[in-house]
Amino acid sequence: LINDNLIEEVLNQANIEYDINVCELSKEEIYKLAHILKNLEFSVSGYKDEDSGQITCGGVDTDEINPSTMESKKIKNLYIIGEIMDVDGDCGGYNLQWAFSSAYSCAMSIIKKEN
């Protein structure tokens, strides 16, 4: 379930051998992996040129999100915006517009909730 480019680093951080079978992991190792995955931080080291840009489909089902606030219907105070949602459009800025619009909608609902 974890990208091949990432799993080796995660296992290294957890001090778990790369060739171990999942069924051989101890409860402590599973908790350690979960902690590492939930707390991963990344630094952007560069980007590809615009010809390499692409759109992928999939993500959190829109039926699981309140469209007025962008809050998850399953997990209170979890807000889901942009490309993490199962929303995609043609190339040409539609996906960027969705990311900006959903973020704005989310931010406004959080501000309203806090006031």
N, CA and C of each residue as an Amber inpcrd file, in Angstrom:
protein
   345
   0.8010000  -1.2080000   0.0000000   0.0000000   0.0000000   0.0000000
   0.8410000   1.2680000   0.0000000   2.1320000   1.1230000   0.1770000
   3.0130000   2.2840000   0.2360000   3.8990000   2.2890000  -1.0020000
   4.0580000   3.4380000  -1.5880000   4.8700000   3.5940000  -2.7850000
   6.2600000   2.9950000  -2.5810000   6.7300000   2.2810000  -3.5960000
   8.0430000   1.6210000  -3.5160000   9.1750000   2.5980000  -3.2140000
   9.0660000   3.8260000  -3.7050000  10.1190000   4.8150000  -3.4650000
  10.1380000   5.2930000  -2.0200000   9.0520000   5.0800000  -1.3050000
   8.9430000   5.5560000   0.0660000   9.1510000   4.4660000   1.1070000
   8.7590000   3.2600000   0.7980000   8.7370000   2.2010000   1.7960000
  10.1140000   1.8980000   2.3830000  11.1370000   1.9180000   1.5600000
  12.4740000   1.6040000   2.0730000  12.9040000   2.6160000   3.1380000
  12.6410000   3.8910000   2.9020000  12.9950000   4.9190000   3.8900000
  12.1740000   4.7610000   5.1690000  10.8920000   4.4580000   5.0410000
  10.0380000   4.2650000   6.2140000  10.5330000   3.0780000   7.0360000
  10.8530000   1.9870000   6.3700000  11.3650000   0.8110000   7.0770000
  12.7050000   1.1040000   7.7450000  13.5520000   1.8700000   7.0790000
  14.8340000   2.2570000   7.6860000  14.6070000   3.0530000   8.9640000
  13.6820000   4.0030000   8.9190000  13.3960000   4.8140000  10.1050000
  12.8440000   3.9610000  11.2480000  12.1190000   2.8960000  10.8940000
  11.5340000   2.0150000  11.9160000  12.4860000   0.9080000  12.3400000
  13.6730000   0.8530000  11.7320000  14.6430000  -0.2190000  11.9930000
  14.0460000  -1.6010000  11.7410000  13.3600000  -1.7190000  10.6210000
  12.7460000  -2.9930000  10.2110000  13.3980000  -3.4300000   8.9030000
  13.7400000  -4.7060000   8.8270000  14.3590000  -5.2540000   7.6170000
  13.4180000  -5.1150000   6.4220000  13.9860000  -4.8190000   5.2600000
  13.1870000  -4.5930000   4.0450000  12.4630000  -5.8520000   3.5780000
  13.0660000  -7.0200000   3.7770000  12.5060000  -8.2560000   3.2270000
  11.6080000  -9.0180000   4.2020000  11.1570000  -8.3930000   5.2730000
  10.2960000  -9.0560000   6.2470000   8.8670000  -9.1510000   5.6960000
   8.1750000 -10.2260000   6.0280000   6.7630000 -10.3660000   5.6660000
   5.9160000  -9.6100000   6.6810000   4.8400000  -9.0220000   6.2190000
   3.9680000  -8.2430000   7.0930000   3.4880000  -9.0720000   8.2860000
   3.1860000 -10.3240000   8.0480000   2.6740000 -11.1740000   9.1270000
   3.7190000 -11.4280000  10.2070000   4.9760000 -11.1020000   9.9380000
   6.0490000 -11.2940000  10.9110000   6.2840000 -10.0590000  11.7870000
   5.6030000  -8.9630000  11.4880000   5.7880000  -7.7420000  12.2720000
   5.1660000  -7.8890000  13.6480000   5.8680000  -7.3710000  14.6450000
   5.3170000  -7.3720000  16.0050000   4.3290000  -6.2120000  16.1300000
   3.5400000  -6.2460000  17.1820000   2.5850000  -5.1700000  17.4500000
   3.3330000  -3.8430000  17.5950000   4.4740000  -3.8620000  18.2660000
   5.2720000  -2.6560000  18.4700000   5.7840000  -2.1060000  17.1410000
   6.2110000  -3.0040000  16.2400000   6.6950000  -2.5600000  14.9280000
   5.5560000  -1.9460000  14.1080000   4.3770000  -2.5170000  14.2060000
   3.2200000  -1.9680000  13.4830000   2.9040000  -0.5720000  14.0070000
   2.9010000  -0.4000000  15.3360000   2.6520000   0.9170000  15.9180000
   3.7350000   1.9140000  15.5190000   4.9660000   1.4370000  15.4690000
   6.0810000   2.2980000  15.0830000   5.9180000   2.7620000  13.6290000
   5.5570000   1.8280000  12.7410000   5.3210000   2.1830000  11.3410000
   4.1810000   3.1830000  11.2200000   3.0980000   2.9410000  11.9360000
   1.9510000   3.8560000  11.8830000   2.3670000   5.2520000  12.3470000
   3.1350000   5.3160000  13.4230000   3.5940000   6.6120000  13.9330000
   4.4570000   7.3330000  12.8930000   5.3740000   6.6130000  12.2920000
   6.2500000   7.2200000  11.2790000   5.4320000   7.7230000  10.1020000
   4.5100000   6.8910000   9.6050000   3.7060000   7.2820000   8.4470000
   2.8110000   8.4810000   8.7490000   2.2740000   8.5390000   9.9520000
   1.3890000   9.6440000  10.3120000   2.1380000  10.9410000  10.5620000
   3.4390000  10.8590000  10.7620000   4.2180000  12.0500000  11.0920000
   5.3020000  12.3700000  10.0700000   5.2090000  11.8090000   8.8840000
   6.2120000  12.0690000   7.8520000   6.2160000  13.5420000   7.4670000
   7.3790000  14.0670000   7.2830000   7.5430000  15.4230000   6.7800000
   8.4330000  15.3580000   5.5440000   8.1250000  16.1900000   4.5750000
   8.8710000  16.2110000   3.3330000   9.3270000  17.6240000   3.0330000
  10.4570000  17.7200000   2.3880000  10.9330000  18.9990000   1.8610000
  10.9250000  18.8980000   0.3450000  10.3960000  19.9140000  -0.2930000
  10.3860000  19.9360000  -1.7540000  11.8030000  20.2330000  -2.2070000
  12.3220000  19.3820000  -3.0710000  13.7000000  19.5650000  -3.5260000
  13.7730000  20.0070000  -4.9830000  12.6290000  20.1370000  -5.6090000
  12.6150000  20.5690000  -6.9990000  11.2950000  20.2040000  -7.6360000
  11.2170000  20.4080000  -8.9040000  10.0090000  20.0810000  -9.6490000
  10.3790000  19.7750000 -11.0830000   9.4580000  19.1280000 -11.7570000
   9.6690000  18.8250000 -13.1760000   9.1180000  19.9640000 -14.0080000
   9.3980000  19.9490000 -15.2950000   8.8840000  21.0020000 -16.1590000
   7.3880000  20.8120000 -16.4120000   6.7390000  21.8190000 -16.9580000
   5.2880000  21.7690000 -17.1290000   4.8300000  20.6760000 -18.0900000
   5.7050000  20.2200000 -18.9610000   5.3380000  19.1260000 -19.8590000
   5.1740000  17.8000000 -19.1180000   5.7310000  17.7190000 -17.9220000
   5.6310000  16.5000000 -17.1180000   4.3860000  16.4890000 -16.2310000
   3.6610000  17.6050000 -16.1930000   2.4750000  17.6880000 -15.3520000
   1.4030000  16.7110000 -15.8040000   0.6660000  16.1950000 -14.8570000
  -0.3920000  15.2560000 -15.2060000  -1.4840000  15.2760000 -14.1550000
  -2.6020000  14.7090000 -14.5030000  -3.7500000  14.6290000 -13.6120000
  -3.9830000  13.1700000 -13.2900000  -4.2830000  12.8840000 -12.0490000
  -4.6640000  11.5260000 -11.6840000  -6.0800000  11.5420000 -11.1390000
  -6.7500000  10.4280000 -11.2550000  -8.1250000  10.3060000 -10.7650000
  -8.1170000   9.5580000  -9.4420000  -9.1860000   9.7380000  -8.6980000
  -9.3230000   9.0360000  -7.4300000  -9.1980000   9.9870000  -6.2720000
  -9.4030000   9.4650000  -5.1010000  -9.3320000  10.2770000  -3.9000000
 -10.5540000  10.0470000  -3.0420000 -10.7380000  10.9120000  -2.0630000
 -11.8590000  10.7940000  -1.1400000 -13.1560000  11.0750000  -1.9000000
 -14.1240000  10.1850000  -1.7380000 -15.4150000  10.3160000  -2.4050000
 -16.1000000  11.6000000  -1.9670000 -16.6140000  12.3580000  -2.9050000
 -17.2660000  13.6330000  -2.5840000 -18.5190000  13.4450000  -1.7290000
 -19.1270000  12.2780000  -1.7630000 -20.2920000  12.0160000  -0.9160000
 -19.9240000  11.9820000   0.5680000 -18.6330000  11.8430000   0.8710000
 -18.1690000  11.7730000   2.2570000 -17.7920000  13.1420000   2.8150000
 -18.0470000  14.2050000   2.0370000 -17.6170000  15.5460000   2.4110000
 -18.7990000  16.5080000   2.3460000 -18.9230000  17.3520000   3.3660000
 -19.9460000  18.3910000   3.3540000 -19.5010000  19.4510000   2.3360000
 -20.2480000  19.6570000   1.2410000 -19.7960000  20.5770000   0.2000000
 -19.7860000  22.0430000   0.6170000 -20.4960000  22.3830000   1.6760000
 -20.5200000  23.7740000   2.1380000 -19.2970000  24.1240000   2.9720000
 -18.7580000  23.1340000   3.6700000 -17.6490000  23.3990000   4.6010000
 -16.3620000  22.6600000   4.2450000 -16.4520000  21.6370000   3.4120000
 -15.3480000  20.7520000   3.0470000 -14.9240000  19.8580000   4.2080000
 -15.7770000  19.7660000   5.2270000 -15.4860000  18.9090000   6.3790000
 -15.9260000  17.4820000   6.0840000 -15.1250000  16.5370000   6.5420000
 -15.4590000  15.1270000   6.4010000 -16.7530000  14.8380000   7.1550000
 -17.6140000  14.0390000   6.5470000 -18.8300000  13.6010000   7.2300000
 -18.5210000  12.4620000   8.2000000 -17.3620000  11.8530000   8.0420000
 -16.9810000  10.7140000   8.8780000 -16.1430000  11.1180000  10.0840000
 -15.3030000  12.1430000   9.9260000 -14.3820000  12.5470000  10.9890000
 -14.5310000  14.0480000  11.2360000 -15.0640000  14.3890000  12.3930000
 -15.2840000  15.7880000  12.7550000 -13.9540000  16.5480000  12.7680000
 -13.9870000  17.7700000  12.2610000 -12.8260000  18.6820000  12.2010000
 -11.7300000  18.2190000  11.2470000 -12.0340000  17.2850000  10.3580000
 -11.1040000  16.9150000   9.2850000 -11.6430000  17.5420000   8.0110000
 -10.8440000  18.4070000   7.4130000 -11.2570000  19.1190000   6.2120000
 -10.4700000  18.5750000   5.0260000 -11.1820000  18.3650000   3.9360000
 -10.5860000  17.7140000   2.7640000 -10.7850000  18.6390000   1.5780000
  -9.6740000  19.0240000   0.9420000  -9.7480000  19.9880000  -0.1580000
  -8.8620000  19.5530000  -1.3180000  -9.0610000  20.1840000  -2.4350000
  -8.1890000  20.0390000  -3.5950000  -8.0940000  18.6370000  -4.1460000
  -6.9040000  18.2590000  -4.5360000  -6.6860000  17.0160000  -5.2660000
  -6.7500000  15.7680000  -4.4040000  -6.9110000  15.9140000  -3.0940000
  -7.0860000  14.7210000  -2.2700000  -8.5070000  14.1750000  -2.4380000
  -9.3780000  14.9970000  -3.0250000 -10.7600000  14.5800000  -3.2980000
 -10.8520000  13.9480000  -4.6860000 -11.8780000  13.1440000  -4.8740000
 -12.1040000  12.5060000  -6.1740000 -12.8030000  13.4890000  -7.1080000
 -12.0680000  14.5290000  -7.4660000 -12.5490000  15.5540000  -8.3910000
 -11.4280000  15.7960000  -9.3810000 -11.7190000  15.7030000 -10.6500000
 -10.6980000  16.0290000 -11.6340000 -11.3570000  16.6050000 -12.8780000
 -10.6560000  17.5120000 -13.4870000 -11.1440000  18.1710000 -14.6950000
 -10.1060000  18.0630000 -15.7950000 -10.4570000  18.6060000 -16.9280000
  -9.5060000  18.6350000 -18.0380000  -8.3130000  19.4980000 -17.6620000
  -7.2250000  19.3190000 -18.3780000  -6.0610000  20.1750000 -18.1690000
  -6.4390000  21.6180000 -18.5080000  -5.6590000  22.5340000 -18.0500000
  -5.9130000  23.9190000 -18.3890000  -6.3190000  24.7610000 -17.1950000
  -6.0550000  24.2880000 -16.0170000  -6.3080000  25.1020000 -14.8450000
  -7.5350000  24.7340000 -14.0580000  -8.3610000  23.8210000 -14.5730000
  -9.5780000  23.4500000 -13.8530000  -9.2530000  22.8340000 -12.4920000
  -8.2560000  21.9890000 -12.4370000  -7.8860000  21.3470000 -11.1800000
  -7.2920000  22.3510000 -10.1920000  -6.5200000  23.2920000 -10.6960000
  -6.0000000  24.3470000  -9.8270000  -7.1380000  25.1980000  -9.2900000
  -8.0820000  25.5180000 -10.1560000  -9.2290000  26.3140000  -9.7090000
 -10.0040000  25.5790000  -8.6290000 -10.1710000  24.2600000  -8.8110000
 -10.8720000  23.4750000  -7.7890000 -10.0940000  23.5040000  -6.4750000
  -8.7870000  23.3750000  -6.5430000  -7.9650000  23.4000000  -5.3270000
  -8.1170000  24.7440000  -4.6150000  -8.0510000  25.8400000  -5.3600000
  -8.1770000  27.1650000  -4.7620000  -9.5810000  27.3870000  -4.2010000
 -10.5930000  27.0180000  -4.9620000 -11.9780000  27.2450000  -4.5420000
 -12.3540000  26.4080000  -3.3320000 -11.9440000  25.1430000  -3.3230000
 -12.2720000  24.2890000  -2.1880000 -11.5150000  24.7560000  -0.9360000
 -10.2870000  25.2330000  -1.1100000  -9.5200000  25.7550000   0.0280000
 -10.1720000  27.0210000   0.5780000 -10.6260000  27.8860000  -0.3060000
 -11.2960000  29.1150000   0.1230000 -12.5710000  28.7840000   0.8920000
 -13.3590000  27.8840000   0.3360000 -14.6030000  27.4710000   0.9730000
 -14.3370000  26.8850000   2.3580000 -13.3310000  26.0680000   2.4520000
 -12.9390000  25.4620000   3.7210000 -12.4970000  26.5280000   4.7240000
 -11.6390000  27.4170000   4.2920000 -11.1280000  28.4620000   5.1820000
 -12.2650000  29.3390000   5.7060000 -13.1840000  29.7130000   4.8310000
 -14.3080000  30.5480000   5.2560000 -15.1830000  29.8220000   6.2760000
 -15.3790000  28.5340000   6.0930000 -16.2130000  27.7850000   7.0440000
 -15.5110000  27.6550000   8.4010000 -14.1900000  27.4930000   8.3920000
 -13.4340000  27.4090000   9.6530000 -13.4780000  28.7590000  10.3690000
 -13.2890000  29.8530000   9.6410000 -13.3540000  31.1810000  10.2430000
 -14.7310000  31.4160000  10.8480000 -15.7600000  31.0690000  10.1100000
 -17.1340000  31.2370000  10.6050000 -17.3640000  30.3960000  11.8660000
 -16.8470000  29.1770000  11.8630000 -16.9930000  28.2710000  13.0050000
 -16.2700000  28.8180000  14.2410000 -15.1030000  29.4030000  14.0430000
 -14.2960000  29.9240000  15.1450000 -14.8800000  31.1980000  15.7400000
 -15.6050000  31.9500000  14.9240000 -16.1730000  33.2240000  15.4110000
 -17.4640000  33.0010000  16.0690000
